[in-house]
Amino acid sequence: MPEHDPKKFDPARASTLDAAEREQYLPGGQLVALLELRGAETVLDYGAGTGRLALAAAAAIPQGRIVAVDESAEMLAHLQQRLGGTANAEVALISANRVGLRDGEADRILAVNLLHEIRGEGALDEMRRILAPDGILLVVDWERGRPRPGGPPDQLLYTAAEAASELRSHGFEAAEIPAGLPYHFVIRATPPPTAQKPA
Ligand SMILES: C[S@@+](CC[C@H](N)C(=O)[O-])C[C@H]1O[C@@H](n2cnc3c(N)ncnc32)[C@H](O)[C@@H]1O
């Protein structure tokens, strides 16, 4: 049996992603609002877990579509169950950070509690490839050093400054948004202006 990678979420704990208190400290509506959606975007939820946030995003893009991907077959089963009846949602199992979207196809990418799990992988390069020149990547993760009731151990985590720096090293412009979340930072990342076409 392959050993569980300690930085990766344990699918046996999937129910914790839907715990009621999570909505208190990581409100889905607030995160979706930070995506600045108009209603017809293609949104990629990278590491979508049980699909709580993907479902909230789907409701905000009635003319668009949400693509929820995860590398865990167990989590994919949760995604299928939750999003199966949602007309504008697609789910996909991915491996080795290869997402079945074209270059620049995603107007928005949501990555919640994912950054510390993809340290040293090619996921940020894949996000950079997929994100539209005028797109937004929202990275939300537990912040190292903040007292908190649960979550991964500090040594796995980033500070907001380190996370922004990591995103910049993968070709994004990145700035922390003061979202006021008790345990998490929020980084808004975009392709640099040189990648954007003039209006
Ligand atoms: C802590 S959970 C967060 C789930 C969801 N974003 C949320 O906040 O409710 C992290 C998820 O990312 C997935 N994951 C980790 N690394 C991944 C990768 N390289 N590609 C796709 N999914 C990944 C895990 O399987 C897990 O479902």
The ligand as an SDF file (V2000), in Angstrom:
LIG
                    3D

 27 29  0  0  0  0  0  0  0  0999 V2000
   -7.6670   20.3820    2.0140 C   0  0  0  0  0  0  0  0  0  0  0  0
   -8.5550   19.8220    0.6460 S   0  0  0  0  0  0  0  0  0  0  0  0
   -9.4570   21.3060    0.1860 C   0  0  0  0  0  0  0  0  0  0  0  0
  -10.6530   21.0330   -0.6780 C   0  0  0  0  0  0  0  0  0  0  0  0
  -11.4280   22.2570   -1.1490 C   0  0  0  0  0  0  0  0  0  0  0  0
  -10.6050   23.1530   -1.9090 N   0  0  0  0  0  0  0  0  0  0  0  0
  -12.0350   22.9870    0.0160 C   0  0  0  0  0  0  0  0  0  0  0  0
  -11.4370   23.9500    0.4950 O   0  0  0  0  0  0  0  0  0  0  0  0
  -13.1390   22.5830    0.4630 O   0  0  0  0  0  0  0  0  0  0  0  0
   -7.3160   19.7650   -0.6330 C   0  0  0  0  0  0  0  0  0  0  0  0
   -7.7730   18.9970   -1.8530 C   0  0  0  0  0  0  0  0  0  0  0  0
   -6.8150   19.1860   -2.8880 O   0  0  0  0  0  0  0  0  0  0  0  0
   -6.5880   17.9500   -3.5240 C   0  0  0  0  0  0  0  0  0  0  0  0
   -5.2490   18.0080   -4.1390 N   0  0  0  0  0  0  0  0  0  0  0  0
   -4.0550   18.0760   -3.5180 C   0  0  0  0  0  0  0  0  0  0  0  0
   -3.0620   18.1610   -4.4130 N   0  0  0  0  0  0  0  0  0  0  0  0
   -3.6440   18.1640   -5.6380 C   0  0  0  0  0  0  0  0  0  0  0  0
   -3.1390   18.2390   -6.9590 C   0  0  0  0  0  0  0  0  0  0  0  0
   -1.8300   18.3400   -7.2210 N   0  0  0  0  0  0  0  0  0  0  0  0
   -4.0240   18.1780   -7.9860 N   0  0  0  0  0  0  0  0  0  0  0  0
   -5.3520   18.0870   -7.7360 C   0  0  0  0  0  0  0  0  0  0  0  0
   -5.8940   18.0050   -6.5050 N   0  0  0  0  0  0  0  0  0  0  0  0
   -5.0450   18.0640   -5.4600 C   0  0  0  0  0  0  0  0  0  0  0  0
   -6.7380   16.9210   -2.4330 C   0  0  0  0  0  0  0  0  0  0  0  0
   -7.0260   15.6400   -2.9480 O   0  0  0  0  0  0  0  0  0  0  0  0
   -7.8990   17.5100   -1.6320 C   0  0  0  0  0  0  0  0  0  0  0  0
   -9.1510   17.0590   -2.0990 O   0  0  0  0  0  0  0  0  0  0  0  0
  1  2  1  0
  2  3  1  0
  2 10  1  0
  3  4  1  0
  4  5  1  0
  5  6  1  0
  5  7  1  0
  7  8  2  0
  7  9  1  0
 10 11  1  0
 11 12  1  0
 11 26  1  0
 12 13  1  0
 13 14  1  0
 13 24  1  0
 14 15  1  0
 14 23  1  0
 15 16  2  0
 16 17  1  0
 17 18  1  0
 17 23  2  0
 18 19  1  0
 18 20  2  0
 20 21  1  0
 21 22  2  0
 22 23  1  0
 24 25  1  0
 24 26  1  0
 26 27  1  0
M  CHG  2   2   1   9  -1
M  END
$$$$
